[in-house]
Amino acid sequence: MAIHPTACIAPGAQIDPSCEIGPFAVIGPQVKLGKGSSVGAHAVLDGDTTLGEGNRIFPHACLGQIPQDLKYDGEKTRLVIGSRNQFREFVTVHIGTAGGGGVTRIRNDCLFMANSHVAHDCDVGDACILANSVPLGGHVTLEDHVILGGLSGVHQFTRIGRFVFAAAGSKIVQDVAPCCMVQGDRAQVIGVNTTGLVRNGFSEDQVARVKEAHKIVFRQKLSLKEACEQLRAQYCGQSEIDALVTFLEGVGDRGLVR
């Protein structure tokens, strides 16, 4: 284990011997840091925070502090992070709240660019990218392979489906269906994230089905219930469409970006 002599590691912290801890880093007593991880200079890991293997925490990032929520009253909540994530300079990620299930969760292979923020009770899927200065409000859900352009913002309690791409500066205040591209304040759907789908192994036929499904949802002026019924009838058993229908059926009071 390579620990700089100026690092401050509290008794009780569980750090794999293969980890590297930089100068003036601070690690709290409830932190668990997995194999092959590194913590940069002046970074802070605190709270009941568990990180898997191969995570990289860059200088001045701060993970596991209490929520920015006035209702928080010191209850025991957690931050759970998977493996191979990168937290760049000045990223902040907070523990959960009792009212939100008690856990903020980040899965695997994500990139959080400088100054981005993950608030309490968020659930971030695999291979997501938050570009510079992107904040997620509390209780936000990102499915897998979501990319949020720089200076985008996501309202609390919002869900964003898999393979969504949000252009820089987007302000997202409603749920975003899978495979969409959105932009603007307030964000609107501008098309299907074709490039993202192809890069992630979608076949030509699958991409074509997604595009046809999006026409049904976004251009035919159907209610969500009617759109889901038509999609089920037309594309029964197609996994990419089944995922879209499941997402649409879960749209809540905030509504759907259309």
N, C-alpha and C positions, 0 to 999 in steps of 0.2 A: 504494500500500500504506500503510495506517495502522498504524504500529507505535508503541506507547507508548515513550517514552525509557527507562523502567525495565525493559522486557521484556528477557529474556536469551535470545538466539537463537544457537545454536552455529554455527560455520562448517560448511558442508556441508548444512545444512537447506535443503530446497527448498520455498519458500513462494510460491504464486501472487501476483502483484502486487495482485490484488483482495482479498486477505485482510485481516482486521483482527486485531491482536494487542493485548490489553489490558495494563494495568500489572502488572508483576512476573510475567508469564507466563514459563514456561521451556520452550524447545523444543530438543530434542537434535539431534545432527548427522546422524542417519539418518532424520529425519522428513520426509515428503512431504505437503504440505497443499494440497488442491485449490482450484480457483477458487471465490470467493465464500464461503469459510469464515471463521468468527470464533472467536477464542480469548479467553476471559474472564480477568479478573484472577486471578492466582495459580494458574492452571491449568498442568498439566505434561503435555507430550507428549514421550515418550522412546522409546528402543529403535528397532528397525527397524519403523517404523509408517508406513503409507500410508493417507491419507484422501482420498476423492473430493471431489466438488464440494458446496458448500452445507451443510457440516456446521457445527453450532453447539456449541462446547464452553464450558460455563458456568464461573463461578468455582470454583476448587479441585477441578475434575475432574482425574483423573490417568489418562492413557492410555499404555500401552506399557511399563510397568514389568515387572520380571522376575516369573515365576510364584511363587505361594505354594506351592511344591512342593520338599521337601527333596532330591529327586532331581535337581533342576535344577543343572547344573554349568557354566553360562556358555555353553552351545552357542548357535549362531546360529539364532534363531527369530524369528517375525514376528507382527505384528498388521496385518490388512488390513480396512479399513473402506470401505464404499461411499459413497453420496451422500445428502444431506438427512437425516442423523441428528441427534438432539439428545441431548447428554450433560449432564444437569443437575448441580447442585452436589454435589460430593464423590463422583461416580461413579468407580469404578475398573474398568479393563479391562486385562488382562495379556496379554503375548505368549505364544506356544505353547511346547511342550516337544518334545524330540526323540522321546519315546515316544508323543506324541499326534499326530504328523504335522508338527509344527513351526509350525503356523499357528493363531492365533485369528482367526475371521472373522465380521464383521458386515456384512450387506448394506445395503439401502437403506430410508429412510423409517421408521426405528425411533425410539422415544422411551425413554430410560433416565432415570427420575425419580431424585430426590435419594437418594444413599446406596446405589443399586443397584450390583451387582458382577457382572462377567462374567469368569469364571476362565479359566485357560489351556486352549487347544485347543477352546473352545466354537465352535459354528457356529450363528449366529443369522440367520434368514431375513428376508425383507422385511416391513416394517410390523408389527413386533413392539413390544409395550409392556411394559416392566417398571416397575411402580409403585414407590413409595418403599420402600427398604430390602429389595429382592428380591435375593438372591444366587443365582447359578448356579454349581454346582460344576464342577470340571474335566470336559472332554470332553462336555458337555451339547450336545444338538442341539435347536434350536427351528426348526420349519418356519415357513412364512409365516403372518402374522396371528395370532400367539399373544399373548394378554393374560394377564399374571400380576398378580393383585391384591396390594396392599401387604402386606409382611411374609411373603409366600409364600417358600418355599425349595425348591430343586430339587437333588436328590442327584446326585453325579457319575455320568457315563456314562448318564444318562437321556435318552430322546428324547421330545419333545412334538410331536404332530402339528399340522397346520395348522388354524386356526380354533378352537383350544382356548381356553377361558376358565377360569381358576383363580380361585376366590374368595379374598378377603383371608385371609391366615393359613394357606393350604394348605401342607401338607408333602408334596412329591411325591418318592417314592422308587422309582417304577417308570415304565415308558413309559406315555404317555397317548395314546390313539387320536385321530385327527383328529375335529374337530367336537364334542368332548365338553365339558361343563361338569363341573368337579370342585371339591370342597371338603373340608376337614377335615384332621386329623392322625391317621393317614395318609390322604392324599386318596382319595376314592371318587368314582365317576361318579354324578352326580345328574341327568343329562339331556343333551339335545342343545343346543348353542349356537345356538338358532334365531335369536335377534336378530342375532348376529354373521354368520350365513349370509345373512340377508335384507339386511343392510347392505352386504354384499359382492357382491350381485347374484345370489344363488341364486334360482331360480324356485320357485314353490310345489311343482311336481313334483319338483324336485331335493331340496328340504327334506324332502318326504314320503319319498323314497327313502332319504335318510340316516337318518331316524327308523326306518324299517323295517329297514334294515341294522343299526342299533344294537340293535334288539330281538333280532336273530339272534345278535349277538356277546355281548350282556350279559345276556339273559334266558332263553335256551334251554339254558343249562348245557352248551354244546358245547365241545369242545376248540378251540383256535385253528385247528388244521388243519381240523377239521370245519366250523367257521364260515366259513373262507376258501373251502372247496369249495362250500358252499351259496351264498355270495355270488356266486361266479363263475358258477355255474349259473343263478342267478336274475336277475343284473344284468349280464351280460356286455356290455361295451362302454360302460357308463355311467361317465363319467370320474370323478365324485365317489366312486363305489363302487370303481372300480379303484384310486384313490389310497388308500382305506382298506385294501383287500386288500394292496397293496404294503407299507404300513406294518406291518400285522399279521404279514406274513411275515418282517419284519425284527426282530421282538421277540426280545431276547436273554435272557441268564441272569437279569437283574433281574426279568423278567416284565412283565405288563401290569396297569395299574389297572383293576379290574373291579368 
